[in-house]
């Protein structure tokens, strides 16, 4: 089992833990808007680290972003396997071609 799969499983088990002892449970207790906001904050911090931080800062912020993305996916009932399957579906397809093939919003 790879790191992200293990982390996703840990997040799923901690969803219903005591919010006083689990960050995942605390986020879930606050609800989807707070989880989404936290992911946005971490994504911005990752961008800032990429532009002006050290390599170590970028690694840390990227890890925080991945973690909070997995928490958000869990909150919405979307599995990591579903996301990985979508990435597999796109494998070998130009990003420009893939985007052009999407239905118009």
C-alpha positions in Angstrom: 0.0 0.0 0.0 1.4 3.4 -1.0 1.7 6.4 1.2 -1.4 8.3 -0.1 -3.5 5.1 0.1 -2.5 4.6 3.7 -3.1 8.2 4.5 -6.6 8.1 3.0 -7.4 5.0 5.0 -6.2 6.8 8.2 -8.3 9.8 7.4 -11.3 7.6 6.9 -10.8 6.0 10.3 -10.3 9.3 12.1 -13.4 11.0 10.7 -15.5 9.9 13.6 -12.8 10.2 16.3 -12.8 12.6 19.2 -12.4 16.2 17.8 -10.3 17.0 20.9 -7.7 14.5 19.9 -7.9 14.3 16.1 -7.4 17.1 13.6 -9.4 15.1 11.0 -12.3 14.7 13.3 -12.1 18.4 14.3 -12.2 19.5 10.7 -15.2 17.1 10.0 -17.0 18.5 13.1 -16.6 22.0 11.7 -18.1 21.0 8.3 -17.4 21.1 4.6 -16.9 24.8 4.3 -14.2 24.8 6.9 -12.5 21.8 5.3 -12.6 23.5 1.8 -11.3 26.7 3.2 -8.4 24.9 4.9 -7.5 23.2 1.6 -7.6 26.6 -0.1 -5.3 28.1 2.5 -2.8 25.2 2.2 -2.9 25.5 -1.6 -2.1 29.2 -1.4 0.7 28.5 1.0 2.1 25.9 -1.4 2.1 28.5 -4.2 3.9 31.0 -2.0 6.5 28.4 -1.0 7.0 27.6 -4.6 7.6 31.2 -5.5 9.6 32.5 -2.6 10.2 29.7 -0.1 12.9 27.1 0.3 12.7 23.6 -1.1 11.9 22.3 2.4 9.0 24.8 2.8 7.6 23.7 -0.6 7.8 20.0 0.4 6.1 20.7 3.7 3.3 22.8 2.2 2.8 20.3 -0.6 2.3 17.6 2.0 -0.2 19.8 3.9 -2.1 20.4 0.6 -2.2 16.7 -0.2 -3.4 15.9 3.3 -6.2 18.4 3.3 -7.2 17.4 -0.2 -7.7 13.8 1.1 -9.7 15.2 4.0 -12.0 17.1 1.6 -12.4 14.0 -0.7 -13.3 11.9 2.3 -15.8 14.5 3.5 -17.5 14.3 0.0 -17.4 10.5 -0.1 -14.9 10.5 -3.0 -12.2 7.9 -2.8 -8.6 8.3 -3.7 -9.1 5.3 -6.0 -11.7 7.3 -8.0 -9.2 10.2 -8.4 -6.4 7.8 -9.4 -8.7 6.1 -11.9 -9.4 9.5 -13.4 -5.7 10.2 -13.7 -5.2 6.8 -15.2 -7.9 7.5 -17.8 -6.1 10.7 -18.7 -2.7 9.0 -19.0 -1.1 9.5 -22.4 -3.6 12.2 -23.4 -2.4 15.7 -24.0 -3.6 18.0 -21.3 -4.7 20.4 -24.0 -6.6 17.7 -25.9 -8.2 16.4 -22.6 -9.4 19.8 -21.7 -10.8 20.5 -25.2 -12.8 17.2 -25.0 -14.6 18.2 -21.8 -18.2 19.3 -22.2 -18.8 23.0 -22.0 -20.0 24.3 -18.6 
